[in-house]
């Protein structure tokens, strides 16, 4: 799998954001657009996929409309109804966790629960993975009973794991064939650096993107994270603070 670093291209006068273009397993290309924190987009064969749109992190009204939107859970830094509606059209497929669907009355949303599998578009598969805290004293941040989701998105034969807010869990460690992993690394709400290192060693992705870090008092040591994973995976630090 090859990786070329790019910076966002101006289309229809839309704002630009850092981006990487990846060659997928079937030879097609996908461009990852990095907004901030947990908000990103994936462009593949003319389709635009948005993950956890939040208006604070990108000017969604100026961005291309969505073919698919994924929402991991209902926290304010992952779900913003106005941002969702800014890129949503009638044909947009919206996949979201149970709590978001129920609490915000998201009509037309396909409700995803851990273990759910959806095929929102031909050649696109989305698998929901349980996302929750496991450390004593942190369990109420993201309780397992709420059924927050991470997602494994398969495009062009490549499996992209976007973990949402979670610590390492048995469900995560059971995943196989992950090519690209986005894991949250901010304390105390998600993973510590040590937990992220352990998770990457279990998943063995070709490329690891730390995300959902910053915005808290305890800064994430991304340099140590990259150093401890040297020779295990390709660590790509992008502006996801």
C-alpha positions as a LaTeX table, in Angstrom:
\begin{tabular}{lrrr}
\hline
Residue & $x$ (\AA) & $y$ (\AA) & $z$ (\AA) \\
\hline
Unk1 & 0.00 & 0.00 & 0.00 \\
Unk2 & 1.52 & 3.32 & $-1.02$ \\
Unk3 & 0.90 & 6.69 & 0.60 \\
Unk4 & 1.33 & 10.14 & $-0.90$ \\
Unk5 & 1.02 & 13.19 & 1.34 \\
Unk6 & $-1.07$ & 15.96 & $-0.18$ \\
Unk7 & $-2.79$ & 19.08 & 0.99 \\
Unk8 & $-6.45$ & 19.75 & 0.39 \\
Unk9 & $-7.33$ & 20.85 & $-3.13$ \\
Unk10 & $-9.68$ & 23.73 & $-3.75$ \\
Unk11 & $-12.87$ & 22.45 & $-5.36$ \\
Unk12 & $-15.72$ & 24.84 & $-6.06$ \\
Unk13 & $-14.01$ & 27.39 & $-3.82$ \\
Unk14 & $-14.38$ & 25.08 & $-0.80$ \\
Unk15 & $-11.91$ & 25.56 & 2.06 \\
Unk16 & $-8.84$ & 23.35 & 1.93 \\
Unk17 & $-7.71$ & 20.88 & 4.57 \\
Unk18 & $-4.71$ & 18.55 & 4.92 \\
Unk19 & $-5.20$ & 15.32 & 3.01 \\
Unk20 & $-3.50$ & 12.01 & 2.21 \\
Unk21 & $-4.14$ & 9.94 & $-0.90$ \\
Unk22 & $-3.92$ & 6.18 & $-0.48$ \\
Unk23 & $-3.76$ & 3.41 & $-3.05$ \\
Unk24 & $-6.23$ & 0.74 & $-1.94$ \\
Unk25 & $-5.93$ & $-3.00$ & $-2.33$ \\
Unk26 & $-7.90$ & $-3.07$ & $-5.59$ \\
Unk27 & $-5.71$ & $-0.33$ & $-7.12$ \\
Unk28 & $-8.26$ & 2.46 & $-6.70$ \\
Unk29 & $-7.42$ & 5.59 & $-4.75$ \\
Unk30 & $-9.01$ & 7.16 & $-1.69$ \\
Unk31 & $-8.26$ & 10.60 & $-0.28$ \\
Unk32 & $-8.50$ & 11.15 & 3.46 \\
Unk33 & $-9.37$ & 14.72 & 4.44 \\
Unk34 & $-8.37$ & 15.69 & 7.98 \\
Unk35 & $-10.44$ & 18.36 & 9.69 \\
Unk36 & $-9.82$ & 18.31 & 13.45 \\
Unk37 & $-10.23$ & 16.08 & 16.47 \\
Unk38 & $-12.51$ & 13.21 & 15.35 \\
Unk39 & $-13.92$ & 14.81 & 12.19 \\
Unk40 & $-12.66$ & 13.58 & 8.84 \\
Unk41 & $-13.82$ & 12.73 & 5.34 \\
Unk42 & $-12.96$ & 10.00 & 2.86 \\
Unk43 & $-13.28$ & 10.47 & $-0.87$ \\
Unk44 & $-13.39$ & 7.35 & $-3.04$ \\
Unk45 & $-14.47$ & 6.99 & $-6.67$ \\
Unk46 & $-16.55$ & 10.14 & $-6.60$ \\
Unk47 & $-18.18$ & 9.34 & $-3.27$ \\
Unk48 & $-17.76$ & 11.49 & $-0.18$ \\
Unk49 & $-17.93$ & 9.90 & 3.28 \\
Unk50 & $-17.98$ & 12.05 & 6.42 \\
Unk51 & $-17.16$ & 10.75 & 9.89 \\
Unk52 & $-18.45$ & 12.59 & 12.99 \\
Unk53 & $-19.13$ & 15.98 & 11.37 \\
Unk54 & $-18.83$ & 18.88 & 13.84 \\
Unk55 & $-19.18$ & 22.48 & 12.69 \\
Unk56 & $-16.43$ & 23.75 & 14.99 \\
Unk57 & $-13.89$ & 21.70 & 13.07 \\
Unk58 & $-14.79$ & 22.41 & 9.41 \\
Unk59 & $-16.95$ & 24.64 & 7.24 \\
Unk60 & $-19.35$ & 21.90 & 6.18 \\
Unk61 & $-21.68$ & 24.27 & 4.33 \\
Unk62 & $-18.85$ & 24.85 & 1.83 \\
Unk63 & $-17.93$ & 21.18 & 1.41 \\
Unk64 & $-19.28$ & 18.67 & $-1.12$ \\
Unk65 & $-22.49$ & 16.90 & $-0.18$ \\
Unk66 & $-22.26$ & 13.49 & 1.48 \\
Unk67 & $-22.98$ & 10.09 & 0.02 \\
Unk68 & $-22.49$ & 8.55 & 3.47 \\
Unk69 & $-22.26$ & 9.95 & 7.01 \\
Unk70 & $-21.05$ & 7.92 & 10.00 \\
Unk71 & $-21.74$ & 9.04 & 13.57 \\
Unk72 & $-20.01$ & 7.13 & 16.35 \\
Unk73 & $-21.83$ & 8.58 & 19.37 \\
Unk74 & $-23.75$ & 11.56 & 20.68 \\
Unk75 & $-21.04$ & 13.59 & 22.45 \\
Unk76 & $-20.79$ & 17.20 & 21.24 \\
Unk77 & $-17.33$ & 16.68 & 19.72 \\
Unk78 & $-18.64$ & 13.83 & 17.54 \\
Unk79 & $-22.22$ & 14.73 & 16.71 \\
Unk80 & $-23.45$ & 18.12 & 15.51 \\
Unk81 & $-26.86$ & 18.03 & 13.86 \\
Unk82 & $-26.30$ & 21.29 & 11.99 \\
Unk83 & $-23.06$ & 19.96 & 10.48 \\
Unk84 & $-24.78$ & 16.71 & 9.47 \\
Unk85 & $-27.61$ & 18.63 & 7.81 \\
Unk86 & $-25.14$ & 20.93 & 6.02 \\
Unk87 & $-23.78$ & 18.04 & 3.94 \\
Unk88 & $-26.90$ & 15.88 & 3.86 \\
Unk89 & $-29.15$ & 15.52 & 0.83 \\
Unk90 & $-32.04$ & 13.17 & 0.20 \\
Unk91 & $-29.75$ & 10.49 & $-1.23$ \\
Unk92 & $-27.30$ & 10.62 & 1.69 \\
Unk93 & $-27.07$ & 7.45 & 3.77 \\
Unk94 & $-26.76$ & 8.24 & 7.50 \\
Unk95 & $-25.46$ & 5.56 & 9.87 \\
Unk96 & $-25.41$ & 6.35 & 13.57 \\
Unk97 & $-25.36$ & 4.72 & 16.96 \\
Unk98 & $-28.56$ & 3.94 & 18.85 \\
Unk99 & $-28.29$ & 6.76 & 21.40 \\
Unk100 & $-27.81$ & 9.45 & 18.76 \\
Unk101 & $-30.71$ & 8.12 & 16.71 \\
Unk102 & $-33.03$ & 8.03 & 19.73 \\
Unk103 & $-31.96$ & 11.20 & 21.54 \\
Unk104 & $-32.00$ & 13.44 & 18.46 \\
Unk105 & $-34.85$ & 11.78 & 16.55 \\
Unk106 & $-32.66$ & 11.22 & 13.52 \\
Unk107 & $-35.21$ & 10.24 & 10.88 \\
Unk108 & $-33.89$ & 8.10 & 8.08 \\
Unk109 & $-30.85$ & 7.05 & 10.09 \\
Unk110 & $-29.74$ & 3.44 & 9.88 \\
Unk111 & $-29.19$ & 2.51 & 13.52 \\
Unk112 & $-25.92$ & 0.70 & 14.11 \\
Unk113 & $-25.24$ & $-1.35$ & 17.20 \\
Unk114 & $-22.03$ & $-3.24$ & 17.99 \\
Unk115 & $-21.92$ & $-6.19$ & 15.61 \\
Unk116 & $-24.18$ & $-4.58$ & 12.98 \\
Unk117 & $-23.09$ & $-4.73$ & 9.35 \\
Unk118 & $-24.43$ & $-2.41$ & 6.65 \\
Unk119 & $-23.85$ & $-2.05$ & 2.92 \\
Unk120 & $-24.95$ & 1.54 & 2.31 \\
Unk121 & $-23.52$ & 1.66 & $-1.21$ \\
Unk122 & $-22.35$ & $-1.00$ & $-3.69$ \\
Unk123 & $-18.77$ & $-1.90$ & $-2.80$ \\
Unk124 & $-18.96$ & $-0.19$ & 0.59 \\
Unk125 & $-19.32$ & $-2.19$ & 3.81 \\
Unk126 & $-19.57$ & $-0.78$ & 7.33 \\
Unk127 & $-19.15$ & $-2.96$ & 10.42 \\
Unk128 & $-19.96$ & $-1.51$ & 13.86 \\
Unk129 & $-17.52$ & $-2.29$ & 16.68 \\
Unk130 & $-18.24$ & $-1.71$ & 20.37 \\
Unk131 & $-16.55$ & 1.41 & 21.75 \\
Unk132 & $-16.31$ & 1.94 & 25.51 \\
Unk133 & $-14.05$ & 2.59 & 28.48 \\
Unk134 & $-12.50$ & $-0.23$ & 30.48 \\
Unk135 & $-10.45$ & 1.60 & 33.13 \\
Unk136 & $-11.89$ & 1.87 & 36.64 \\
Unk137 & $-12.97$ & 5.43 & 37.31 \\
Unk138 & $-13.42$ & 6.12 & 33.58 \\
Unk139 & $-16.33$ & 3.80 & 32.87 \\
Unk140 & $-18.95$ & 6.54 & 32.85 \\
Unk141 & $-17.22$ & 8.47 & 30.07 \\
Unk142 & $-18.28$ & 5.93 & 27.45 \\
Unk143 & $-20.24$ & 3.13 & 29.13 \\
Unk144 & $-20.52$ & $-0.16$ & 27.29 \\
Unk145 & $-24.29$ & $-0.26$ & 27.88 \\
Unk146 & $-24.79$ & 2.89 & 25.77 \\
Unk147 & $-23.59$ & 0.97 & 22.71 \\
Unk148 & $-21.35$ & 3.64 & 21.18 \\
Unk149 & $-19.76$ & 2.49 & 17.95 \\
Unk150 & $-16.51$ & 2.45 & 16.12 \\
Unk151 & $-16.64$ & 1.43 & 12.46 \\
Unk152 & $-14.67$ & $-0.76$ & 10.09 \\
Unk153 & $-15.20$ & 0.75 & 6.66 \\
Unk154 & $-14.25$ & $-1.43$ & 3.69 \\
Unk155 & $-13.48$ & 0.40 & 0.45 \\
Unk156 & $-11.67$ & $-1.06$ & $-2.53$ \\
Unk157 & $-10.84$ & $-4.14$ & $-0.48$ \\
Unk158 & $-9.09$ & $-2.02$ & 2.18 \\
Unk159 & $-10.32$ & $-2.15$ & 5.77 \\
Unk160 & $-10.25$ & 1.19 & 7.60 \\
Unk161 & $-10.96$ & 1.08 & 11.34 \\
Unk162 & $-12.23$ & 4.33 & 12.86 \\
Unk163 & $-12.47$ & 3.50 & 16.53 \\
Unk164 & $-14.57$ & 6.35 & 17.95 \\
Unk165 & $-14.10$ & 6.99 & 21.67 \\
Unk166 & $-12.83$ & 3.83 & 23.30 \\
Unk167 & $-10.08$ & 2.11 & 25.18 \\
Unk168 & $-8.69$ & $-1.25$ & 24.02 \\
Unk169 & $-11.47$ & $-3.83$ & 24.28 \\
Unk170 & $-11.84$ & $-7.53$ & 23.48 \\
Unk171 & $-13.99$ & $-6.56$ & 20.48 \\
Unk172 & $-11.20$ & $-4.38$ & 19.14 \\
Unk173 & $-8.52$ & $-6.98$ & 19.76 \\
Unk174 & $-10.60$ & $-9.56$ & 17.88 \\
Unk175 & $-10.53$ & $-7.52$ & 14.66 \\
Unk176 & $-8.52$ & $-8.99$ & 11.81 \\
Unk177 & $-7.25$ & $-7.68$ & 8.51 \\
Unk178 & $-7.19$ & $-4.00$ & 9.46 \\
Unk179 & $-5.16$ & $-1.99$ & 6.94 \\
Unk180 & $-5.59$ & 1.51 & 8.37 \\
Unk181 & $-6.50$ & 2.38 & 11.97 \\
Unk182 & $-7.66$ & 5.61 & 13.56 \\
Unk183 & $-7.36$ & 5.29 & 17.35 \\
Unk184 & $-8.25$ & 8.00 & 19.88 \\
Unk185 & $-5.39$ & 9.02 & 22.16 \\
Unk186 & $-6.47$ & 11.55 & 24.76 \\
Unk187 & $-6.55$ & 11.24 & 28.50 \\
Unk188 & $-8.49$ & 10.59 & 30.59 \\
Unk189 & $-11.37$ & 9.99 & 28.18 \\
Unk190 & $-9.93$ & 7.45 & 25.74 \\
Unk191 & $-6.54$ & 5.76 & 25.35 \\
Unk192 & $-3.22$ & 6.50 & 26.97 \\
Unk193 & $-0.13$ & 6.29 & 24.79 \\
Unk194 & 0.64 & 2.88 & 26.30 \\
Unk195 & $-2.86$ & 1.62 & 25.53 \\
Unk196 & $-2.65$ & 2.89 & 21.96 \\
Unk197 & 0.70 & 1.14 & 21.48 \\
Unk198 & $-0.81$ & $-2.11$ & 22.77 \\
Unk199 & $-3.87$ & $-1.71$ & 20.53 \\
Unk200 & $-1.76$ & $-1.13$ & 17.43 \\
Unk201 & 0.36 & $-4.17$ & 18.23 \\
Unk202 & $-2.83$ & $-6.23$ & 18.43 \\
Unk203 & $-4.37$ & $-4.82$ & 15.25 \\
Unk204 & $-1.15$ & $-4.63$ & 13.16 \\
Unk205 & $-2.43$ & $-2.09$ & 10.63 \\
Unk206 & $-0.16$ & $-0.97$ & 7.80 \\
Unk207 & $-0.91$ & 2.66 & 8.71 \\
Unk208 & $-1.89$ & 4.12 & 12.09 \\
Unk209 & $-3.38$ & 7.58 & 12.50 \\
Unk210 & $-3.63$ & 8.83 & 16.09 \\
Unk211 & $-6.69$ & 11.04 & 16.32 \\
Unk212 & $-9.02$ & 12.66 & 18.84 \\
Unk213 & $-6.15$ & 14.06 & 20.90 \\
Unk214 & $-5.68$ & 17.51 & 22.38 \\
Unk215 & $-8.42$ & 19.76 & 23.80 \\
Unk216 & $-7.54$ & 18.44 & 27.27 \\
Unk217 & $-5.00$ & 19.47 & 29.90 \\
Unk218 & $-2.90$ & 16.31 & 29.59 \\
Unk219 & $-1.16$ & 16.50 & 26.24 \\
Unk220 & $-0.62$ & 13.37 & 24.17 \\
Unk221 & 3.04 & 12.54 & 23.56 \\
Unk222 & 2.73 & 11.76 & 19.86 \\
Unk223 & 6.51 & 11.62 & 19.48 \\
Unk224 & 6.75 & 8.77 & 22.00 \\
Unk225 & 3.81 & 7.07 & 20.34 \\
Unk226 & 5.58 & 7.12 & 16.98 \\
Unk227 & 8.88 & 6.06 & 18.53 \\
Unk228 & 7.44 & 3.03 & 20.31 \\
Unk229 & 5.71 & 1.83 & 17.15 \\
Unk230 & 8.72 & 2.20 & 14.89 \\
Unk231 & 9.13 & $-0.95$ & 12.82 \\
Unk232 & 5.62 & $-2.14$ & 13.71 \\
Unk233 & 3.46 & 0.20 & 11.64 \\
Unk234 & 3.66 & 3.45 & 9.74 \\
Unk235 & 2.54 & 6.17 & 12.16 \\
Unk236 & 1.06 & 9.22 & 10.47 \\
Unk237 & 0.63 & 12.28 & 12.68 \\
Unk238 & $-1.97$ & 14.62 & 11.23 \\
Unk239 & $-3.60$ & 17.78 & 12.67 \\
Unk240 & $-6.36$ & 15.96 & 14.58 \\
Unk241 & $-6.04$ & 17.96 & 17.80 \\
\hline
\end{tabular}
